[in-house]
């Protein structure tokens, strides 16, 4: 009987230690999530163009995106406007992407002439 009590106590201690460890890991993970967000994630035109082309390739295909190169980027307030190029004499419009300078969020995808 004494052995059963000791075994139960040992199991209780192990379970308590395991649960306490799990709680400390959760608390540690919560501190990681409390890190302030990065600002100015898209600092320059080169980064804006890289993000825009990465978004456009799955939509229009690599061939079309290469056809509309070079892309240009202009900053309007806190929004980058990245626009493709349509060769002179061609009809149609070029793909364009608006994205946030602060966090890289895609605001909209459109076509411009």
Secondary structure, 3 states (H helix, E strand, C coil): CHHHHHHHHHHHHHHHHHHHHHHHHHHHHHHHHCCCCCCCCCCCHHHHHHHHHHHHHHHHCHHHHHHCCCCEEEEECCEEEEECCCCCCCCCCEEEEEEECCCCCEEEEEEEC
